C-alpha cells in the first residue's frame, strides 16, 4: 500500500472515524488489497497494533481455528491483551473470553434456556412488551425513538429473560451502559468496578431469590447449574452480565438503526413494506441485520506465528474481525451496499461464526420482527423531527438519538 493511500485511511482506533458514518469506502479499499491492513494502536495490543480483517472468507477461516486464534486474551479491542492470571483479569470468566473446551461446556448450559426452539416460545410475552411500548408512544406527538423504543424493548426483554424484578430493571440497564462505556476506554480498573456492581447484585440478591423461588428464567437455570457444579460461580455470574450487556446493546442498535434507515431512505421503506408482504418479516429482518451489523468487529489473538488470508501473522498479534466490512464483501454479496430482502445470499457474519456465533441471534430477530408486525397493525407512521446522532464508538454501530414525530 502506498504511503499516500494509507494516509487517507481513517484511524480505526479513533471513535471520530465512525462519528459521521461507518467508513465503508475505507473498508472496501482494505478488502481490495493483499493481506490485511495494519492499524497502529497504543492500548490493548502486544505488538504495537492490530490487523484489520475485512474479507468474509478470511473471517470464517480465523473463527474456525480457536486453537490458533484465541478469544482468551480478550474478544473486543481495546479490552484485549489481557493478563492470563484470572486474579488480574476481571473478564476471565466471560463466555466471550473462553476457547473450547471450556467455552463449549458453558455454552451448553446457556443453550438449554436460550436456543432457537426455546426463543420461539418467547413470542407472547415479548409481544406484550412491544405492545406496551407502542401504546405509550402512541400518546406522544414527538419523541426520541432511541429513548422511548430502541432502549426500552431490549432492556425489558433481557430483564424478563433473567427474571429481574421490575423495580430493579432500570438500575441494571444503567449499570450495563456504564460497563460498556468503561470497556471502551480500555481501563481495566474502571471496567472491573462497573462489572462488579452488577455481579454483586446477582450474587447478593437475584441468585439467592431464584434458589428460594425457582422460576422459568435464565437466572434460575444458571443458579442451579452453579449448585450442581456444571459451571463455576464466576462463570455463571459473568454469563448473566454478558447476557444483559450484549442482549441490550446490539438489539438496541438494530432497532434504532433500522428505523433510521426507514425514515431517511424512501427506497428502504418501500422495500421493507413490500418485503414483509411478499416474503414475511424474517427475510427483511435478516437484511437489516446484514446491512447494519450492530457489533462491528470482534477480536482474536494469534497463539503462534502463522499465515492466514495471505498475511504473515506473528504470535500475540491481534486481529480485529470486521464483520461490518465482510457483510459487504462484493465476492459474497451481489450489490452489497444495497438493501435487498430478496437477495439469495443469506449467510451473514452479523452474529459471527463458529464456536462463538452469538447465542442471542434468534432473540434479536424475534424482537425486531414483532416490532415490525405490531407497528404495521397500528398503521404506525413516523417522520424525522431533527438530526439523528450517532454514538461515540469504534465497536458498536451506535445510534444515540433519533428525534421523530407522528406523520
RODO-2510 file (C-alpha; in nm, 4 decimals, decimal comma):
residues 407
     n   res          X          Y          Z
     1     x     0,0000     0,0000     0,0000
     2     x     0,1361     0,3409    -0,0891
     3     x     0,2098     0,5939     0,1837
     4     x    -0,0401     0,8332     0,0240
     5     x    -0,3210     0,5770     0,0224
     6     x    -0,2507     0,4768     0,3812
     7     x    -0,2562     0,8404     0,4931
     8     x    -0,6106     0,8756     0,3563
     9     x    -0,7455     0,5821     0,5551
    10     x    -0,9169     0,6521     0,8877
    11     x    -0,7666     0,5683     1,2246
    12     x    -0,9730     0,2649     1,3324
    13     x    -0,8790     0,3280     1,6966
    14     x    -1,0418     0,6728     1,6977
    15     x    -1,4199     0,6962     1,7574
    16     x    -1,4172     1,0158     1,5498
    17     x    -1,3576     0,7964     1,2443
    18     x    -1,7046     0,6479     1,2986
    19     x    -1,8811     0,9613     1,4208
    20     x    -2,0441     1,0685     1,0951
    21     x    -2,0785     0,7235     0,9395
    22     x    -1,9098     0,3839     0,9148
    23     x    -1,6082     0,4277     0,6795
    24     x    -1,7270     0,1730     0,4232
    25     x    -1,5128     0,3229     0,1475
    26     x    -1,2002     0,2625     0,3541
    27     x    -1,3080    -0,0944     0,4291
    28     x    -1,3688    -0,1525     0,0561
    29     x    -1,0140    -0,0359    -0,0158
    30     x    -0,8650    -0,2553     0,2588
    31     x    -1,0544    -0,5556     0,1267
    32     x    -0,9136    -0,4983    -0,2220
    33     x    -0,5520    -0,5094    -0,1035
    34     x    -0,3400    -0,8218    -0,0466
    35     x    -0,3243    -0,9483     0,3104
    36     x    -0,4659    -0,7423     0,5963
    37     x    -0,4461    -0,3742     0,6875
    38     x    -0,2201    -0,2936     0,9838
    39     x    -0,3580    -0,0379     1,2288
    40     x    -0,1179     0,1049     1,4867
    41     x    -0,2582     0,1091     1,8405
    42     x    -0,1203     0,2123     2,1785
    43     x    -0,3502     0,0101     2,4058
    44     x    -0,4933    -0,3418     2,4105
    45     x    -0,2149    -0,4862     2,1935
    46     x     0,1114    -0,6758     2,2442
    47     x     0,2804    -0,5961     1,9135
    48     x     0,2047    -0,2283     1,8530
    49     x    -0,1228    -0,2551     1,6653
    50     x    -0,3775    -0,4912     1,5127
    51     x    -0,4666    -0,6448     1,1789
    52     x    -0,7989    -0,5301     1,0307
    53     x    -0,9559    -0,8375     0,8692
    54     x    -1,2248    -0,7276     0,6240
    55     x    -1,2896    -1,0239     0,3908
    56     x    -1,5723    -1,2714     0,4537
    57     x    -1,3810    -1,5944     0,3935
    58     x    -1,0800    -1,4832     0,5983
    59     x    -1,3046    -1,4257     0,8987
    60     x    -1,4651    -1,7685     0,8563
    61     x    -1,1188    -1,9273     0,8429
    62     x    -0,9985    -1,7458     1,1567
    63     x    -1,3104    -1,8195     1,3611
    64     x    -1,2876    -2,1870     1,2634
    65     x    -0,9473    -2,2149     1,4394
    66     x    -0,9858    -2,1128     1,8062
    67     x    -0,6680    -2,3094     1,8824
    68     x    -0,4720    -2,0737     1,6574
    69     x    -0,6779    -1,7559     1,7059
    70     x    -0,7806    -1,7302     2,0685
    71     x    -1,0510    -1,5300     2,2483
    72     x    -0,8948    -1,5753     2,5930
    73     x    -0,6809    -1,2545     2,5895
    74     x    -0,9966    -1,0557     2,5090
    75     x    -1,2711    -1,0617     2,2463
    76     x    -1,3243    -0,6911     2,1757
    77     x    -1,0450    -0,4338     2,1411
    78     x    -0,9368    -0,2370     2,3452
    79     x    -1,0352    -0,4913     2,6113
    80     x    -0,7654    -0,7208     2,4717
    81     x    -0,4070    -0,8253     2,5527
    82     x    -0,5448    -0,9082     2,8955
    83     x    -0,3350    -1,0902     3,1575
    84     x    -0,3680    -1,4683     3,1759
    85     x    -0,3931    -1,4612     3,5571
    86     x    -0,7677    -1,4521     3,6479
    87     x    -0,6827    -1,2501     3,9586
    88     x    -0,5628    -0,9676     3,7346
    89     x    -0,8293    -1,0031     3,4667
    90     x    -1,1868    -0,9021     3,5621
    91     x    -1,3275    -1,0656     3,2477
    92     x    -1,1560    -1,4072     3,2741
    93     x    -1,4865    -1,5889     3,3354
    94     x    -1,6698    -1,4233     3,0464
    95     x    -1,8033    -1,6683     2,7856
    96     x    -1,6681    -1,4432     2,5081
    97     x    -1,3197    -1,4808     2,6599
    98     x    -1,3131    -1,8618     2,6544
    99     x    -1,1942    -2,1121     2,3966
   100     x    -1,3167    -2,4705     2,3601
   101     x    -1,3476    -2,6962     2,5514
   102     x    -1,4193    -2,4611     2,8431
   103     x    -1,6340    -2,2427     2,6181
   104     x    -1,8307    -2,5459     2,4957
   105     x    -1,9426    -2,6618     2,8392
   106     x    -2,0575    -2,3149     2,9460
   107     x    -2,2414    -2,2593     2,6193
   108     x    -2,4274    -2,5919     2,6529
   109     x    -2,5701    -2,4787     2,9859
   110     x    -2,6849    -2,1471     2,8402
   111     x    -2,8323    -2,3035     2,5260
   112     x    -3,0798    -2,5072     2,7299
   113     x    -3,2658    -2,1881     2,8123
   114     x    -3,1736    -1,9773     2,5117
   115     x    -3,1731    -2,1874     2,1965
   116     x    -3,3874    -2,1047     1,8903
   117     x    -3,6572    -2,3579     1,9826
   118     x    -3,6928    -2,2055     2,3279
   119     x    -3,6904    -1,8486     2,1973
   120     x    -3,9889    -1,9277     1,9729
   121     x    -4,1920    -1,9614     2,2916
   122     x    -4,0957    -1,6081     2,3962
   123     x    -4,3266    -1,4551     2,1354
   124     x    -4,6322    -1,3880     2,3606
   125     x    -4,4533    -1,2002     2,6372
   126     x    -4,2104    -1,0197     2,4025
   127     x    -4,5185    -0,9067     2,2118
   128     x    -4,6694    -0,7766     2,5370
   129     x    -4,3592    -0,5640     2,5950
   130     x    -4,3697    -0,4296     2,2387
   131     x    -4,7430    -0,3548     2,2584
   132     x    -4,6999    -0,1735     2,5904
   133     x    -4,4156     0,0325     2,4418
   134     x    -4,6135     0,1233     2,1300
   135     x    -4,9214     0,2075     2,3353
   136     x    -4,7073     0,4538     2,5293
   137     x    -4,5530     0,6282     2,2276
   138     x    -4,8981     0,6347     2,0688
   139     x    -4,9807     0,9059     2,3224
   140     x    -4,6826     1,1187     2,2128
   141     x    -4,6679     1,3559     1,9163
   142     x    -4,2874     1,3800     1,9126
   143     x    -4,0193     1,1850     2,0977
   144     x    -3,6731     1,0278     2,0767
   145     x    -3,7190     0,6833     1,9219
   146     x    -3,3986     0,5579     2,0855
   147     x    -3,5048     0,6584     2,4359
   148     x    -3,8680     0,5522     2,4077
   149     x    -3,8416     0,2366     2,1928
   150     x    -3,4948     0,1142     2,0956
   151     x    -3,3658     0,1083     2,4533
   152     x    -3,6891     0,0135     2,6261
   153     x    -3,7807    -0,3035     2,4359
   154     x    -3,4475    -0,4941     2,4621
   155     x    -3,3920    -0,3777     2,8203
   156     x    -3,7275    -0,5167     2,9321
   157     x    -3,6856    -0,8339     2,7267
   158     x    -3,3446    -0,9185     2,8736
   159     x    -3,4629    -0,8338     3,2242
   160     x    -3,7584    -1,0694     3,1758
   161     x    -3,5310    -1,3490     3,0499
   162     x    -3,3088    -1,3042     3,3532
   163     x    -3,6048    -1,2818     3,5879
   164     x    -3,5057    -0,9387     3,7200
   165     x    -3,7877    -0,7854     3,9263
   166     x    -3,9444    -0,4876     3,7506
   167     x    -3,8312    -0,2402     4,0175
   168     x    -3,4640    -0,3302     3,9527
   169     x    -3,4681    -0,3272     3,5722
   170     x    -3,3717     0,0331     3,5069
   171     x    -3,0876     0,0127     3,7572
   172     x    -2,9329    -0,2913     3,5911
   173     x    -2,9659    -0,1374     3,2431
   174     x    -2,7908     0,1785     3,3644
   175     x    -2,5068    -0,0299     3,5107
   176     x    -2,4763    -0,2178     3,1804
   177     x    -2,4323     0,1103     2,9928
   178     x    -2,1637     0,2080     3,2451
   179     x    -1,9765    -0,1185     3,1834
   180     x    -1,9852    -0,0709     2,8034
   181     x    -1,8513     0,2819     2,8407
   182     x    -1,5705     0,1638     3,0688
   183     x    -1,4690    -0,1209     2,8396
   184     x    -1,4462     0,1233     2,5503
   185     x    -1,1708     0,3149     2,7304
   186     x    -0,9547     0,0074     2,7863
   187     x    -0,9403     0,0967     3,1580
   188     x    -0,9331    -0,2393     3,3391
   189     x    -0,9940    -0,0918     3,6830
   190     x    -1,2981     0,1058     3,5675
   191     x    -1,4301    -0,1964     3,3775
   192     x    -1,3856    -0,4206     3,6818
   193     x    -1,5705    -0,1718     3,9023
   194     x    -1,8645    -0,1479     3,6612
   195     x    -1,8893    -0,5257     3,6223
   196     x    -1,8598    -0,5888     3,9957
   197     x    -2,1623    -0,3707     4,0727
   198     x    -2,3813    -0,5894     3,8523
   199     x    -2,2215    -0,9150     3,9691
   200     x    -2,2787    -0,8102     4,3319
   201     x    -2,6485    -0,7722     4,2527
   202     x    -2,6586    -1,1241     4,1067
   203     x    -2,4624    -1,2660     4,3994
   204     x    -2,6426    -1,0912     4,6826
   205     x    -2,9983    -1,0563     4,5531
   206     x    -3,1032    -1,2216     4,2286
   207     x    -2,9421    -1,5679     4,2518
   208     x    -3,0469    -1,6224     4,6168
   209     x    -3,4011    -1,5173     4,5175
   210     x    -3,4112    -1,7754     4,2347
   211     x    -3,2769    -2,0502     4,4598
   212     x    -3,5563    -1,9763     4,7097
   213     x    -3,8224    -1,9243     4,4443
   214     x    -3,7245    -2,1001     4,1176
   215     x    -3,8886    -1,9635     3,8058
   216     x    -3,8745    -2,0208     3,4320
   217     x    -3,5884    -1,7797     3,3634
   218     x    -3,2181    -1,7765     3,2826
   219     x    -3,1026    -1,6845     3,6330
   220     x    -3,2789    -1,9922     3,7756
   221     x    -3,1052    -2,2103     3,5146
   222     x    -2,7648    -2,0595     3,5968
   223     x    -2,8209    -2,0708     3,9733
   224     x    -2,8952    -2,4431     3,9625
   225     x    -2,6036    -2,5059     3,7244
   226     x    -2,3762    -2,3424     3,9832
   227     x    -2,5272    -2,5579     4,2595
   228     x    -2,4672    -2,8755     4,0559
   229     x    -2,1124    -2,7722     3,9745
   230     x    -2,1776    -2,7569     3,5995
   231     x    -2,0315    -2,4049     3,5962
   232     x    -1,8324    -2,2056     3,8489
   233     x    -1,9782    -1,9120     4,0388
   234     x    -1,7615    -1,6741     3,8376
   235     x    -1,8686    -1,8268     3,5068
   236     x    -2,2364    -1,8153     3,5992
   237     x    -2,2371    -1,4537     3,7133
   238     x    -2,0254    -1,3442     3,4175
   239     x    -2,2693    -1,5090     3,1769
   240     x    -2,5625    -1,3226     3,3293
   241     x    -2,3656    -0,9995     3,2954
   242     x    -2,2785    -1,0785     2,9323
   243     x    -2,6411    -1,1631     2,8546
   244     x    -2,7538    -0,8299     2,9925
   245     x    -2,4912    -0,6277     2,8079
   246     x    -2,4820    -0,7995     2,4703
   247     x    -2,8573    -0,8593     2,4575
   248     x    -2,9289    -0,4960     2,5289
   249     x    -2,6652    -0,3094     2,3279
   250     x    -2,6778    -0,4971     1,9963
   251     x    -3,0582    -0,5163     1,9796
   252     x    -3,0913    -0,1529     2,0821
   253     x    -2,8640    -0,0652     1,7883
   254     x    -3,0548    -0,2894     1,5467
   255     x    -3,3920    -0,1378     1,6402
   256     x    -3,2638     0,2199     1,6270
   257     x    -3,0604     0,1961     1,3061
   258     x    -3,3348     0,0089     1,1184
   259     x    -3,5821     0,2874     1,1961
   260     x    -3,3287     0,5491     1,0916
   261     x    -3,2884     0,3743     0,7547
   262     x    -3,6644     0,3566     0,7087
   263     x    -3,7073     0,7269     0,7780
   264     x    -3,4091     0,8504     0,5780
   265     x    -3,4442     0,6354     0,2666
   266     x    -3,7832     0,6022     0,0910
   267     x    -3,6496     0,3080    -0,1134
   268     x    -3,5650     0,1159     0,2051
   269     x    -3,9107     0,1962     0,3435
   270     x    -4,0820     0,0739     0,0258
   271     x    -3,8755    -0,2460     0,0130
   272     x    -3,9437    -0,3126     0,3807
   273     x    -4,3201    -0,2885     0,3427
   274     x    -4,3235    -0,4881     0,0185
   275     x    -4,0728    -0,7401     0,1519
   276     x    -4,2785    -0,8112     0,4626
   277     x    -4,5855    -0,8576     0,2432
   278     x    -4,4151    -1,0840    -0,0141
   279     x    -4,1535    -1,2659     0,1929
   280     x    -4,2631    -1,2316     0,5531
   281     x    -4,0730    -1,0330     0,8160
   282     x    -3,7859    -1,2772     0,8759
   283     x    -3,6086    -1,2093     0,5451
   284     x    -3,6458    -0,8350     0,5949
   285     x    -3,5007    -0,8585     0,9455
   286     x    -3,2076    -1,0652     0,8168
   287     x    -3,1262    -0,7976     0,5597
   288     x    -3,1377    -0,5217     0,8219
   289     x    -2,9031    -0,7292     1,0358
   290     x    -2,6572    -0,7707     0,7481
   291     x    -2,6500    -0,4098     0,6420
   292     x    -2,6443    -0,2631     0,9959
   293     x    -2,4169    -0,5158     1,1739
   294     x    -2,4528    -0,3768     1,5302
   295     x    -2,1252    -0,5185     1,6699
   296     x    -1,8811    -0,4024     1,4035
   297     x    -1,5995    -0,6422     1,4929
   298     x    -1,4711    -0,8999     1,7372
   299     x    -1,1071    -0,9701     1,8219
   300     x    -0,8812    -1,2755     1,8222
   301     x    -0,5171    -1,3198     1,9255
   302     x    -0,2741    -1,5422     1,7352
   303     x    -0,1281    -1,8182     1,9525
   304     x     0,1605    -1,8876     1,7123
   305     x     0,3314    -1,7485     1,4049
   306     x     0,1133    -1,8355     1,1063
   307     x    -0,0188    -1,7260     0,7677
   308     x    -0,3882    -1,6553     0,7061
   309     x    -0,5569    -1,4747     0,4190
   310     x    -0,2169    -1,4331     0,2550
   311     x    -0,0904    -1,2400     0,5573
   312     x     0,2006    -1,3395     0,7811
   313     x     0,0869    -1,3068     1,1417
   314     x     0,3099    -1,3209     1,4487
   315     x     0,2371    -1,4860     1,7802
   316     x     0,0369    -1,2478     2,0029
   317     x    -0,0706    -1,0342     1,7061
   318     x    -0,4255    -0,9065     1,7479
   319     x    -0,6740    -0,9498     1,4626
   320     x    -0,9928    -0,7441     1,4571
   321     x    -1,2536    -0,9246     1,2500
   322     x    -1,4626    -0,6511     1,0890
   323     x    -1,7976    -0,8217     1,0380
   324     x    -1,9419    -0,4914     0,9193
   325     x    -1,6934    -0,4865     0,6289
   326     x    -1,7234    -0,8573     0,5459
   327     x    -2,1031    -0,8244     0,5303
   328     x    -2,0451    -0,6012     0,2256
   329     x    -1,7834    -0,8213     0,0624
   330     x    -1,8571    -0,7987    -0,3103
   331     x    -1,7231    -1,1504    -0,3682
   332     x    -2,0020    -1,2852    -0,1457
   333     x    -2,2899    -1,0393    -0,1862
   334     x    -2,4290    -0,9033    -0,5116
   335     x    -2,4729    -0,5239    -0,4896
   336     x    -2,3562    -0,5407    -0,1264
   337     x    -2,4377    -0,1793    -0,0357
   338     x    -2,7995    -0,2155    -0,1472
   339     x    -3,0798    -0,3059     0,0930
   340     x    -3,2404    -0,6085    -0,0724
   341     x    -3,4579    -0,8508     0,1292
   342     x    -3,4956    -1,0654    -0,1864
   343     x    -3,1229    -1,1396    -0,2119
   344     x    -3,0282    -1,5069    -0,2309
   345     x    -2,7045    -1,4686    -0,0304
   346     x    -2,8462    -1,5056     0,3184
   347     x    -2,5449    -1,6108     0,5298
   348     x    -2,4043    -1,3024     0,7016
   349     x    -2,1444    -1,2537     0,9735
   350     x    -2,3579    -1,0227     1,1866
   351     x    -2,3520    -1,2719     1,4732
   352     x    -2,0083    -1,4136     1,3967
   353     x    -1,9437    -1,7764     1,3080
   354     x    -1,8040    -2,0949     1,4546
   355     x    -1,7976    -2,1658     1,8264
   356     x    -1,8589    -1,8019     1,9174
   357     x    -2,1607    -1,7383     1,6953
   358     x    -2,3837    -1,5211     1,9124
   359     x    -2,6226    -1,7318     2,1170
   360     x    -2,8770    -1,4480     2,1237
   361     x    -2,9251    -1,4181     1,7481
   362     x    -3,2741    -1,5712     1,7485
   363     x    -3,3887    -1,3312     2,0199
   364     x    -3,2661    -1,0203     1,8363
   365     x    -3,4538    -1,1316     1,5248
   366     x    -3,7681    -1,2012     1,7258
   367     x    -3,7732    -0,8552     1,8835
   368     x    -3,7424    -0,6667     1,5542
   369     x    -3,9906    -0,8967     1,3788
   370     x    -4,2557    -0,8402     1,6459
   371     x    -4,1875    -0,4665     1,6450
   372     x    -4,2458    -0,4523     1,2673
   373     x    -4,5614    -0,6623     1,2965
   374     x    -4,7158    -0,4547     1,5735
   375     x    -4,6283    -0,1204     1,4125
   376     x    -4,7845    -0,2428     1,0870
   377     x    -5,1044    -0,3442     1,2667
   378     x    -5,1372     0,0081     1,4033
   379     x    -5,0538     0,1790     1,0746
   380     x    -4,7808     0,3489     1,2774
   381     x    -4,6159     0,6204     1,0674
   382     x    -4,3259     0,8392     1,1809
   383     x    -4,1112     1,1149     1,0302
   384     x    -3,7775     1,2623     1,1275
   385     x    -3,8061     1,5574     1,3629
   386     x    -3,4427     1,6567     1,3947
   387     x    -3,0916     1,5338     1,3245
   388     x    -3,0078     1,1742     1,4282
   389     x    -2,6974     1,1428     1,6461
   390     x    -2,4566     0,8526     1,6154
   391     x    -2,2752     0,7099     1,9150
   392     x    -1,9075     0,7556     2,0005
   393     x    -1,7723     0,4059     1,9492
   394     x    -1,5241     0,2091     1,7402
   395     x    -1,7011    -0,1145     1,8379
   396     x    -2,0797    -0,0714     1,8148
   397     x    -2,2546     0,0845     1,5133
   398     x    -2,4378     0,3018     1,7627
   399     x    -2,7164     0,5494     1,7292
   400     x    -2,7751     0,7586     2,0392
   401     x    -3,0645     0,9795     1,9363
   402     x    -3,3363     0,9652     1,6709
   403     x    -3,5884     1,2502     1,7106
   404     x    -3,9189     1,1629     1,5437
   405     x    -4,2771     1,2842     1,5238
   406     x    -4,6024     1,1202     1,4227
   407     x    -4,6539     1,1558     1,0483
***
